[in-house]
């Protein structure tokens, strides 16, 4: 049975065509067997990206801008108190638009003032403080908060693990087919890989009854990150 070296396997799984040397390659009429394998790897996330927004409605732009600037300043101070480095903090440009409302009596849009908003994002590398940071940010008067986006610093390693598992599964499936036909699986002729990275959505750790006695920060618990991969493989079929 042919054993592929790890480096060679990863290169093949990245989508390269692997063909046996010309002296031993199968002829066009040689029987082959093809199969698709699947594999996955899971890990708890160690990175969370949180996004918040601060919005103000005021009669004039200056007043709205000042209120937003104060809110953004409080969030930046909070992030730094959690040890989040400046390179892990991103702030978008101000968004300014008119604040209007429809008057059904005059059937016209009436100008009420201006809406000013700004978005921020933090990259948190201490997942254990996710709930605390989120709850404290909400307490500072943010007007928008998106679910945390989770990631892992081991993404490349997990992708490799998933691809390797998918390759083994493809060979196992091909072997099942070949065995049913009283044949054996030979050398791999080609390998092509497809896969994806599936980050989880945040979920509550406790049941409703348990959550009654817990603070908001204690109910944040991310799921596992699963990396899935598929491998299409074709092998020589031996008698």
Buried (B, 14 or more C-beta within 10 A) or exposed (E): EEEBEEEEBBBBBBEBEBEBEEEEEBEEEEBBBBBBBBBBBBBEBBBBBBBBBBBBBBEEBEBBBEBBBEBBEBBBEBBEEBEBEEEBBEEEEBEBEEBBEEEEEEEEEEEEBBBBBBBBBBBBEBBEBBBBBBBBBEEBEBEEEEEBBBBBEBBEEBBBBBBBBBBBBBBEBBBEBBEEEEBBBBBBBBBBBBBEBEBBEBEEBEEEEEBEEEEBBBBBBBBBBBBBBBBBBBBBBBE
